[in-house]
Amino acid sequence: MTTTPTVEITDDVIRLGQFLKLASLVESGAHARDLISEGEVKVNGEVDTRRGRQLRKGDVVTVDVPTGEIGAIVG
C-alpha cells in the first residue's frame, strides 16, 4: 500500500481545480473540470462536483482513474 503524499499550499485555502493541477493529479485545467463534473473526484471521501470548492489544510482529495485511485493531502 502506498502512502498519500502531502502537497503544500502557500495560502490558507485553495480551490479544488487548482489543487488537482498543483498535486499533478490531472494533466490540465480542462481535465480537472471534466473529472470533477463527471463525479470522479472526492474530497474527504465524498464526491464533490464544485470546481471552486475551497480546500483547507488536512483535506484529502482523491481521483478515480482507470488504474485505481490516486490522491493527495492538502498541506
Secondary structure, DSSP 8 states (H G I E B T S, - for coil): -----EE--SSSEEEHHHHHHHTTSSSSHHHHHHHHHTT-EEETTEE---TT-EEETT-EEEEEETTEEEEEEE-
